Amino acid sequence: MARFYVTTPIYYVNDAPHIGHAYTTVIADAMARWHRLLGDETFFLTGTDEHGLKVQRAAEARGMTPKEWADVTAERFRDAWAQLAISNDDFIRTSEPRHHRAVQELLQRVYDNGHIELGTYEGLYCVACEAYYTPDELIDGELCPIHERPVERVKEDNWFFKLSRFQEPLLDWYAEHPGFVRPETKRNEALGFIRGGLEDFSISRSSITWGVPIPWDPSQVTYVWFDALVNYLTAIGFGEDDERFASWWPASHHIIGKDILRFHCVYWPAMLLAAGLEPPQDVTVHGFLLVGGEKMSKTRLNQIAPADLVEEFGVDGFRYHFLRDVPVGPDGDFSYERMVDRYNGDLANNFGNLLSRVATVVGKKCGGTGPAPRADSPLAPVAAEAYEAAARAWDEFAPSQALEATWRLVRETNALLEATEPWKMDPGPEVEAVLGDALEALRIVSVLASPAIPAASEEAWRRIGLPGSPSDQRLPAAAAWGGYPGGLPVTKGAPLFPRLTPSA
Ligand code: MSP
């Protein structure tokens, strides 16, 4: 059986969840849901990144231990994902003992292989990023490029990962795995970093206590990336359950934002090679979601919480917009107007309207019993093409295209109804033929759209009288034309997606 292991970055607990985090998480969720439909054994991981100076300082400021503070803040992510119907199989926190064990195991392997050495580090450090910058990366030579505030000069003895040794192995890896990073532009960016020369990087700190101790030198704790990235291994049993680990790794798929491309596409594969492990199967890199042309940040006060939008658009409306309107790859400017347009266009006027129209006419012309579709329906080839195109797009981690393809079937079905106007016909075989086709299209769309709009798909499924749930179906069989059996009670109900009038 095929296996699909998909991950989001683990989010810093210091930040409150915003629509940028939600964007990544919803993509990963839709991917996981699609693969469950395919019958793949699926494991979907998200979680929180809790160690480091920022959390330590924030906790101190509140008179709490870092763990107590992280317990509070990690909960905000759990709550946000529960609200967005995120179907993660595990939620990892880097403060958990299982993660400490995995980090130490990986460190020890890399150390034993001779790729970690002692050195002195002096550098320009942004506390907010928890990262060092080279002077040419800074704004005006002194400000962090992300936070636009001064960096600190930090000097200490600590452990270094010998990344410089991995230029050739990484270039070979990329050459042998052309699909390692998508899209192509981001792959080229990663290759650019590698070709530009790699510097060893510091992986420990003596100045911090909130972290995983270096196994052979407990006076230091592991520093950010050697801790955080390992979460992808921890959750599948690395160092604890070899069989389980081997069943999921390296067939793993990381979804990340472009801000952490270098860590996932350069550091991470090198760290794994250094430990004698294979790099993950692929990394999908999306752009930033901008608000008013700028990256969301606490300091700019331009963060939008998912809950603010869910209130107006509903969970499915929220999910659909980000999946459909923000293609994976380029940056996308968040636009409320576009969100309203998409909601009204695709969800209210197309999918929702199709369902209510069909239910109404079945009620009036067929006594509320849904007829079976025609084997030679003009919609049959449309459905087949929609499925093929959607499956290809999901396979390429392109939800926007997958939904576009799925909605072609919705639009063609509405067009068939408009062309034949069954509401004007007398009851009989002709009406039944068109409505049977429309019900069958609705059945297929409910399955194909369920990774994006799980609740509405389920409700549509129920209203056309089908037992179970679209999420329990198996593709490709469930997309084959002719699955709607007919003879089922079709019920009307409140609009699935009430039309929105944009608020001023
Ligand atoms: N903790 C690290 C990641 C460690 S992964 C081993 C981190 N955390 S973060 O909280 O800053 O989250 C970064 C991720 O959040 C981005 O890679 C991206 O997936 C998502 N986003 C945060 N802001 C975003 C936007 N404005 N737009 C799109 N996604 C963004 O980095």
Boltz pocket constraint, residues with backbone or C-beta under 6 A from the ligand:
constraints:
  - pocket:
      binder: B
      contacts: [[A, 8], [A, 9], [A, 10], [A, 11], [A, 12], [A, 15], [A, 19], [A, 20], [A, 21], [A, 23], [A, 24], [A, 49], [A, 228], [A, 229], [A, 230], [A, 231], [A, 255], [A, 256], [A, 257], [A, 258], [A, 259], [A, 260], [A, 287], [A, 288], [A, 289], [A, 290], [A, 295], [A, 296]]
      max_distance: 6.0
